[in-house]
Amino acid sequence: MKVETGKKVSQDYFDQIVQENIDDFEMNEEEAIQDAINQLKSQNCDLSTLCAYPQQERKDLVDSLTKMSSILSSTNLTKSQSEAAQTYLQIIKEKFDKDISFRCFATRTKSNPSVVETFTRFLSDMNLKTHNEQLIELVLQAFQSYITQQSDVLSKDDLKLLISLTDENCFGSEPNLLDALLKLINAACKMNESNRQAFVENGLCENLMKIFPNHKKSNPIICDTCQLIRSLLLDDDLRVEFGHSHEHAKFIASRLNGLDVLLQAGLNTENDLSEDTLASIMLTLSKLAVRNEFCQEICDKGGLEFVLKCIDEKYLKNMALLKSALSLLKSICNNDQVKREATKLNAVELIKQVIHKFMANVQICEMACAALSPLLLRNVEASQRLYQCQAHQLLVSLLSMHSSKPKLVKNCCLALRNSISRSRELGEKLIELKIEEILRPVMNQNDPICFDEVKSVLRDLGCHVEFKVLWTGEGKSLKN
């Protein structure tokens, strides 16, 4: 069979080809499916929505969905019904987690009620709390698996239902259910700007702020709440020209006092939170520090000292904590007053320790240089400290060791360029280390990621660089 190139192939058409392979060429089902896939791929057909698995697997999914829907629509479930529903939900979740094609297949299946309606009707039941907690948790987990990468299936009313469930009078008082619910809402936020805006506009953030004091000692819930806040600040939906990530960050930080809530959760030693949880809190703070006054507030409320404590060599055991600390330091040092305070607290020397210890770790060094760059910008004292503690030698060594890593080269060059921008005499120390011999071959590679930064360092050091005039006028009048 031939089909038009680039055309989307229907499930029925694909099944027809598979059946022909079985009937005409005596293939087994697995061979018939693979041959059908190869045949359609050779014609450049779009197979993205096809469920290219044996029919029995699809039949198992449809049967489980039908039976699960029938049970969940009943009132006053018996123990045996609850156990049967849990069995079907586990099968459904397993299929949905296996491949997105099963999720798309379930969406295309003409069922009444639909998959979403089955889940939302059960979750909107006034007597929901009377059901088995394990059953509710499995419903939430299966629902999450279903909407992953296809969260457009949710309506505004569905989103409002999920928000209502986060209230402290509902799942807010049930740790296991709340944890599953937060992961479900997080899946609904990924790559979907309209869902994110609906969540913020309808009160989700207010409920999230209440979770921190109510579950201040629960590592999983604090981590998942922080992850959800970060998801609300994403700008990853290619279907919209502009997202509202900045507005959402500003709303949470200023209107809901989010910075103070997060800092209290992280700095209160009585909470006894794990290092991974502290890392999640700091990473969330770094995403909220989008304005100058927010950076200052984090510093004033003890955030800077906490960050530098985590960067101190004595605490360099948890990589997630270190990365989050460096990310937060980079964000808050965009404030000039904060960077001066950080300099007094030996931030330059602490970052040098990190680079020295993790010279071979490209990602850590990349983040350390990224944090160092804003710290050195317009900060003469920090620049002098950089050269006094010989940290500049480490940066030059990094360039030599990782010259093939453009992102690291870019961040390192930014830091070096900022260190000499207001103290040109310090550039002599870089010249003595033969930095030009290291950077010249890198610049000649014309890598777009780091070319401009490498060139700016060589330019500020007084080395020869060729300036290209990208456009010159011809002396003719321009017309609008």
C-alpha positions in Angstrom: 0.0 0.0 0.0 1.2 3.5 -0.8 0.2 6.7 1.0 0.8 10.4 0.3 4.3 11.5 1.6 4.1 13.4 4.9 0.5 12.4 5.5 -0.6 11.5 9.0 -1.5 7.8 9.1 -4.7 6.7 10.9 -4.7 3.8 13.4 -7.2 1.9 11.2 -5.0 2.3 8.1 -1.9 1.0 10.0 -3.9 -2.0 11.4 -5.0 -2.8 7.8 -1.4 -2.9 6.6 -0.4 -5.1 9.5 -3.3 -7.5 8.8 -2.4 -7.7 5.1 1.2 -8.6 6.0 -0.2 -11.4 8.3 -2.7 -12.7 5.7 -0.7 -12.3 2.5 2.8 -12.9 3.6 2.2 -15.2 6.6 4.2 -13.0 9.0 3.7 -13.2 12.7 2.2 -10.1 14.3 5.6 -8.7 15.5 7.1 -9.0 12.0 4.0 -7.6 10.4 4.1 -4.5 12.6 7.8 -3.8 12.0 7.3 -4.2 8.3 4.4 -1.8 8.3 6.5 0.7 10.2 9.4 0.4 7.8 7.1 0.7 4.8 5.4 3.9 6.0 8.7 5.4 7.2 10.1 4.9 3.7 7.3 7.0 2.4 8.0 9.7 5.0 4.7 9.3 6.7 3.9 10.8 10.1 3.7 7.9 12.6 3.8 10.1 15.7 0.2 9.3 16.9 0.2 5.6 16.0 0.1 2.9 18.6 2.4 0.4 17.0 1.9 -2.4 19.5 0.1 -5.7 19.3 -3.6 -5.5 19.2 -3.9 -7.6 22.4 -2.0 -4.9 24.4 -4.4 -2.2 23.1 -7.4 -4.4 23.8 -6.1 -4.9 27.4 -5.9 -1.1 27.8 -9.4 -0.5 26.4 -10.9 -3.3 28.6 -9.2 -2.0 31.7 -10.4 1.5 31.0 -13.9 0.4 30.5 -14.0 -1.8 33.6 -12.3 0.9 35.7 -14.7 3.5 34.5 -17.7 1.3 35.4 -16.4 0.7 38.9 -15.5 4.3 39.7 -18.9 5.5 38.5 -20.5 3.4 41.2 -21.4 4.8 44.6 -20.4 3.2 47.9 -17.7 0.9 46.5 -17.3 -2.4 48.2 -13.9 -3.7 49.2 -13.7 -6.1 46.3 -14.7 -3.3 43.8 -12.0 -1.1 45.2 -9.4 -3.8 44.9 -10.5 -4.6 41.3 -10.3 -0.9 40.4 -6.8 -0.7 41.8 -5.8 -3.7 39.6 -7.2 -2.1 36.5 -5.5 1.3 37.4 -2.1 -0.4 37.7 -2.5 -1.9 34.3 -3.6 1.4 32.8 -0.8 3.3 34.4 1.7 0.7 33.2 0.5 1.2 29.6 0.4 5.0 29.8 4.0 5.1 31.2 5.2 2.7 28.5 4.7 5.0 25.6 2.8 8.2 24.6 1.2 6.3 21.8 -1.0 4.4 24.4 -2.1 7.8 25.8 -3.0 9.1 22.4 -4.8 5.8 21.6 -6.8 6.2 24.8 -7.7 9.7 23.8 -8.9 8.7 20.3 -11.0 5.8 21.7 -14.6 6.7 21.5 -15.7 6.0 25.1 -18.4 7.4 27.2 -17.4 8.8 29.6 -14.0 9.8 28.3 -10.8 9.0 30.2 -10.6 12.5 31.6 -14.3 12.5 32.6 -13.8 9.2 34.4 -11.0 10.6 36.5 -12.5 14.0 37.2 -15.9 12.6 38.1 -14.3 10.4 40.7 -12.1 13.2 42.1 -15.1 15.6 42.3 -17.2 13.2 44.4 -18.4 14.9 47.5 -17.7 11.7 49.5 -14.2 11.3 48.0 -12.5 10.9 51.4 -14.6 7.9 52.3 -12.9 5.9 49.5 -9.8 3.8 50.1 -6.7 6.1 50.2 -4.7 3.8 48.1 -7.4 3.8 45.4 -7.4 7.6 45.3 -3.6 7.7 45.1 -3.6 5.3 42.2 -6.3 7.4 40.4 -4.1 10.5 40.8 -1.0 8.6 39.5 -2.8 7.1 36.5 -4.3 10.5 35.7 -0.8 12.0 35.8 0.5 9.3 33.5 -2.4 10.0 31.1 -1.9 13.8 30.7 1.9 13.7 30.5 2.9 15.4 27.2 -0.8 15.8 26.3 -2.1 18.2 29.0 -4.4 19.9 26.5 -7.0 17.3 27.2 -7.8 19.2 30.5 -10.5 21.8 30.4 -10.6 25.0 32.6 -13.1 23.2 34.9 -10.7 20.3 35.2 -7.9 22.6 36.2 -10.2 24.3 38.8 -11.0 20.9 40.3 -7.3 20.1 40.7 -6.8 23.5 42.4 -9.6 22.8 44.8 -8.1 19.5 45.8 -4.9 21.3 47.0 -6.9 23.1 49.7 -5.8 22.3 53.3 -9.4 21.0 53.9 -9.1 18.5 51.2 -5.9 16.7 50.1 -3.9 19.4 51.9 -4.1 17.3 55.1 -3.3 14.0 53.4 0.5 13.8 52.7 0.5 10.8 50.3 -2.5 12.1 48.3 -1.1 15.7 48.3 2.2 14.4 47.0 0.5 12.6 44.1 -1.7 15.6 43.4 1.3 18.0 43.2 2.9 15.7 40.6 -0.3 15.5 38.6 -0.6 19.3 38.5 3.1 19.6 37.6 2.5 17.4 34.6 -0.4 19.7 33.6 2.0 22.7 33.6 4.7 21.3 31.3 4.8 22.9 27.9 1.3 24.4 28.4 1.2 28.2 29.0 -2.6 28.4 29.0 -2.8 25.8 31.8 -0.1 27.7 33.8 -2.0 30.9 33.5 -5.3 29.3 34.5 -3.6 27.8 37.6 -2.2 31.1 38.7 -5.4 33.1 38.0 -7.6 30.7 40.0 -5.7 30.5 43.2 -3.2 27.6 43.0 -0.3 29.7 44.2 -2.1 30.8 47.3 -2.7 27.2 48.2 0.9 26.3 47.5 2.2 28.9 50.0 0.1 27.3 52.7 1.7 23.9 52.1 5.1 25.1 53.3 4.1 25.8 57.0 1.6 22.9 57.1 4.1 20.3 55.8 7.4 22.0 56.9 9.1 18.7 57.9 8.0 16.6 54.8 10.8 16.4 52.4 8.8 14.9 49.5 6.0 17.4 49.7 8.4 20.4 50.0 10.4 19.2 47.0 7.3 18.6 44.9 5.8 22.0 45.8 9.1 23.7 44.9 9.1 21.8 41.6 5.6 22.9 40.8 6.4 26.5 41.5 9.3 26.3 39.1 7.0 24.7 36.5 4.7 27.7 36.8 7.7 29.9 35.9 8.6 28.0 32.7 8.4 29.6 29.3 8.5 26.4 27.2 5.3 26.5 25.2 6.3 27.1 21.5 2.7 27.8 20.6 2.6 31.2 22.4 4.8 34.2 21.4 5.2 35.4 25.0 4.8 33.6 28.3 3.9 35.0 31.7 6.8 33.5 33.6 8.1 36.9 34.8 4.6 38.0 35.9 4.1 34.7 37.8 7.5 35.1 39.6 6.7 38.7 40.5 3.2 37.7 41.8 4.5 34.8 43.9 7.5 36.8 45.3 5.8 40.1 46.1 2.0 39.5 46.4 2.2 36.2 48.1 5.4 36.9 50.1 6.9 33.7 48.5 10.5 34.6 49.2 9.9 34.8 52.9 7.9 31.6 52.9 10.7 29.7 51.1 13.5 31.2 53.2 11.7 30.3 56.5 11.2 26.8 55.3 14.9 26.4 54.3 16.6 28.3 57.2 14.6 26.9 60.1 16.9 24.1 61.4 14.0 22.6 63.4 12.5 21.4 60.1 15.5 19.1 59.7 15.1 19.0 55.9 17.4 16.9 53.7 20.1 18.4 51.6 18.2 17.6 48.4 15.1 19.5 49.7 17.3 22.5 50.6 18.7 22.3 47.1 15.2 22.4 45.7 14.3 25.4 47.8 17.4 27.3 46.7 16.8 26.5 43.1 13.2 27.8 43.4 14.5 31.0 45.0 16.9 31.5 42.1 14.0 31.4 39.7 12.0 33.9 41.7 14.9 36.4 42.0 13.8 38.2 38.8 14.0 41.8 40.2 16.6 43.9 41.9 14.5 44.2 45.1 13.9 40.5 45.3 17.7 39.8 45.2 18.1 42.3 48.1 15.3 40.7 50.1 16.8 37.3 49.8 20.1 38.7 51.0 18.5 40.7 53.9 16.7 37.7 55.2 19.7 35.5 55.5 19.7 33.9 52.1 23.2 35.0 51.1 24.9 33.6 54.3 23.0 30.3 53.8 24.2 30.1 50.1 27.8 30.7 51.0 27.6 28.2 53.8 26.5 25.6 51.3 29.4 26.5 49.0 31.9 26.3 51.8 34.3 23.3 51.2 33.1 21.7 54.5 29.7 21.1 52.9 30.7 20.1 49.4 29.2 16.6 49.6 25.9 17.0 47.8 26.1 17.9 44.2 22.5 19.0 43.9 22.9 21.3 46.9 26.1 22.8 45.5 24.6 23.4 42.0 21.5 25.1 43.5 23.7 27.3 45.8 25.7 28.4 42.8 22.6 29.1 40.8 21.1 31.2 43.6 24.3 33.1 44.1 24.4 33.9 40.4 20.9 35.2 40.5 21.1 37.5 43.6 24.6 38.9 42.6 22.9 40.8 39.8 22.1 43.3 42.6 25.2 45.6 43.2 24.7 45.9 46.9 24.4 42.1 47.3 27.5 41.4 45.3 29.5 43.8 47.5 28.2 42.1 50.6 29.0 38.7 49.1 32.6 39.9 48.4 33.0 40.9 52.1 31.8 37.3 53.0 34.6 35.8 50.9 32.4 34.6 48.1 35.3 34.9 45.6 37.5 32.7 47.7 34.7 30.1 48.2 34.1 29.9 44.5 37.8 29.4 44.0 37.7 26.4 46.4 34.8 24.9 44.3 36.7 25.3 41.0 39.9 23.9 42.6 38.1 20.8 43.9 36.0 20.1 40.8 38.4 21.1 38.0 37.5 17.9 36.1 33.7 18.4 36.4 32.7 20.6 33.5 29.1 21.3 34.8 30.2 22.4 38.2 33.0 24.6 36.8 30.5 26.0 34.3 28.1 27.0 37.1 30.9 28.3 39.3 32.1 30.6 36.5 28.5 31.7 35.8 28.2 32.7 39.5 31.5 34.5 39.4 30.7 36.6 36.4 28.0 38.8 37.9 29.9 39.0 41.2 32.9 40.6 39.4 30.9 42.9 37.2 31.3 46.6 38.3 33.0 45.3 41.5 36.6 46.4 41.7 37.1 44.9 45.2 36.0 41.4 44.0 38.3 41.6 41.0 41.3 42.5 43.2 40.4 39.6 45.5 40.3 37.2 42.5 43.9 38.0 41.6 45.1 38.1 45.2 43.9 34.6 45.9 45.3 33.4 42.5 41.9 32.3 41.3 42.7 33.8 37.9 45.3 31.1 37.4 42.6 28.5 38.0 40.4 30.2 35.4 43.2 30.2 32.8 43.9 26.5 33.6 40.2 25.8 33.1 40.4 27.4 29.6 43.4 25.3 28.8 41.9 22.0 30.1 38.4 22.5 28.7 38.9 24.5 25.5 36.6 22.2 23.6 33.6 23.0 26.0 32.1 26.2 24.5 29.7 26.9 27.4 32.4 26.6 30.0 34.7 28.8 27.8 32.0 31.3 27.5 31.3 31.6 31.3 35.0 31.6 32.1 35.7 34.4 29.6 32.8 36.4 30.9 34.3 36.2 34.4 37.8 37.2 33.2 36.5 40.0 31.1 34.4 41.4 34.0 37.5 41.2 36.3 39.6 43.5 34.1 36.9 45.8 32.7 37.5 48.4 35.5 41.0 47.3 36.5 43.0 47.1 33.2 46.3 46.7 35.1 45.2 43.3 36.3 45.2 42.1 32.7 48.9 42.0 32.7 48.7 38.9 35.0 46.6 37.2 32.4 49.1 38.1 29.6 51.9 36.6 31.7 49.9 33.3 31.8 49.9 33.3 28.0 46.1 33.4 27.8 46.3 34.7 24.3 47.9 31.4 23.1 45.0 29.5 24.7 42.2 31.7 23.4 43.4 32.4 19.9 42.8 28.8 18.6 39.4 28.8 20.3 38.3 32.1 18.6 39.5 30.8 15.3 37.0 27.9 15.6 34.3 30.5 15.2 32.0 28.7 17.7 28.8 30.9 18.0 28.4 29.9 21.6 31.6 31.5 22.9 33.1 33.5 20.0 32.0 36.9 21.2 33.1 36.4 24.8 36.6 35.1 23.8 37.0 38.0 21.4 36.0 40.5 24.2 38.7 39.2 26.5 41.4 39.4 23.9 40.2 42.9 23.0 40.2 44.2 26.6 43.7 42.7 27.1 44.9 44.8 24.2 45.5 41.8 21.9 45.0 42.1 18.2 41.5 41.3 17.1 39.8 41.9 13.8 36.6 44.0 14.0 34.1 43.4 11.3 31.6 46.1 10.3 28.4 44.2 9.6 26.7 47.0 7.7 27.7 50.4 6.4 25.4 52.9 4.7 26.0 54.0 1.1 25.2 57.7 1.7 21.7 57.4 0.2 18.6 58.6 2.0 16.6 55.9 3.7 12.8 55.7 3.3 10.4 54.3 5.9 
